[in-house]
Amino acid sequence: MRKQIQTSKYNEVERGFGRKHDITIEEVKACNAFANFSDIEVLEIIETIKRFTTIVHDCYQRKKLYLKRKEQMEV
């Protein structure tokens, strides 16, 4: 049986999960690690983050589908 995920006192928007737009250059540069990067470098970082999250989401969906099929076969 799956563990129930404990809900946070913060809602999804406050945690950043409810974003409806891409992260901006200014938001990335607000992080000290990226403060001295050029706008072009920051755009590359944003693109990399988008690719990474797409890959992770795809892996998650495939795993979820695999587990669902496995569960159906066991019944």
C-alpha positions as CSV (number, residue, x, y, z in Angstrom):
1,M,0.0,0.0,0.0
2,R,1.3,3.5,-0.8
3,K,2.2,5.9,1.9
4,Q,0.0,9.0,2.1
5,I,2.0,12.1,1.3
6,Q,1.9,14.5,4.1
7,T,0.4,17.8,2.9
8,S,2.3,21.0,3.5
9,K,0.9,24.1,5.1
10,Y,1.9,25.8,1.9
11,N,-0.3,25.6,-1.2
12,E,1.0,24.6,-4.6
13,V,1.5,28.1,-5.8
14,E,3.5,29.1,-2.8
15,R,5.7,26.0,-3.4
16,G,6.1,26.9,-7.1
17,F,4.1,23.9,-8.4
18,G,1.2,26.0,-9.6
19,R,3.2,28.1,-12.1
20,K,1.4,29.1,-15.3
21,H,4.5,30.7,-16.9
22,D,8.2,29.9,-17.5
23,I,10.8,31.2,-15.0
24,T,12.1,34.5,-16.0
25,I,15.7,35.7,-16.6
26,E,15.3,38.0,-13.5
27,E,14.2,35.1,-11.3
28,V,17.2,33.0,-12.3
29,K,19.6,35.9,-11.8
30,A,18.1,36.5,-8.4
31,C,19.8,33.3,-7.3
32,N,23.4,34.2,-6.2
33,A,24.8,31.3,-8.1
34,F,23.6,32.8,-11.4
35,A,23.8,36.5,-10.7
36,N,26.8,37.1,-13.0
37,F,25.5,35.0,-15.9
38,S,24.7,36.7,-19.2
39,D,21.1,36.7,-20.4
40,I,22.0,34.1,-23.1
41,E,23.5,31.8,-20.5
42,V,20.4,32.2,-18.3
43,L,18.2,31.4,-21.3
44,E,20.2,28.2,-21.8
45,I,19.7,27.4,-18.1
46,I,16.0,27.9,-18.5
47,E,15.9,25.6,-21.5
48,T,17.9,23.0,-19.7
49,I,15.5,23.1,-16.7
50,K,12.5,22.7,-19.1
51,R,14.1,19.7,-20.8
52,F,15.0,18.1,-17.5
53,T,11.5,18.5,-16.1
54,T,10.0,17.1,-19.3
55,I,12.3,14.0,-19.0
56,V,11.5,13.5,-15.4
57,H,7.8,13.9,-16.0
58,D,7.9,11.4,-18.9
59,C,9.8,8.9,-16.7
60,Y,7.2,9.3,-13.9
61,Q,4.3,8.8,-16.3
62,R,5.9,5.7,-17.8
63,K,6.6,4.2,-14.3
64,K,3.0,5.0,-13.3
65,L,1.7,3.2,-16.4
66,Y,4.0,0.3,-15.8
67,L,2.8,-0.2,-12.2
68,K,-0.8,0.1,-13.3
69,R,-0.4,-2.6,-15.9
70,K,1.6,-4.8,-13.5
71,E,-1.2,-4.4,-11.0
72,Q,-3.9,-5.3,-13.5
73,M,-1.9,-8.5,-14.5
74,E,-1.7,-9.6,-10.9
75,V,-5.5,-9.5,-10.5
